[in-house]
């Protein structure tokens, strides 16, 4: 469970590093690249230990699918709350398909 918590926080940093700058399109690209790299450093400080700890409990494929679900969940919340973009029905269907992948990875 500790690994999953680290993955959640890691993905929050990752989402801000990759997409947070879209709210500041007037800033020069080199500034947002440096800011994104600075944020991504903290993502890696959480992601690497999460994978190391998680590998004691999960297979690599299971860790990856957990990370993808967390990433999509964090991104959905981020895009709605931070970027003020709507969460459309087709995004929810796609998310449902990823959840189906989780079922397949963990149950078979």
Rosetta blueprint (number, residue, H / E / L):
1 X L
2 X H
3 X H
4 X H
5 X H
6 X H
7 X H
8 X H
9 X H
10 X H
11 X H
12 X H
13 X H
14 X H
15 X H
16 X H
17 X H
18 X H
19 X H
20 X H
21 X H
22 X H
23 X H
24 X L
25 X L
26 X L
27 X L
28 X L
29 X H
30 X H
31 X H
32 X H
33 X H
34 X H
35 X H
36 X H
37 X H
38 X H
39 X H
40 X H
41 X H
42 X H
43 X H
44 X H
45 X H
46 X H
47 X H
48 X H
49 X H
50 X H
51 X H
52 X H
53 X H
54 X H
55 X L
56 X L
57 X L
58 X L
59 X L
60 X H
61 X H
62 X H
63 X H
64 X H
65 X H
66 X H
67 X H
68 X H
69 X H
70 X H
71 X H
72 X H
73 X H
74 X H
75 X H
76 X H
77 X H
78 X H
79 X H
80 X H
81 X H
82 X L
83 X L
84 X L
85 X L
86 X L
87 X L
88 X L
89 X H
90 X H
91 X H
92 X H
93 X H
94 X H
95 X H
96 X H
97 X H
98 X H
99 X H
100 X H
101 X H
102 X H
103 X H
104 X H
105 X H
106 X H
107 X H
108 X L
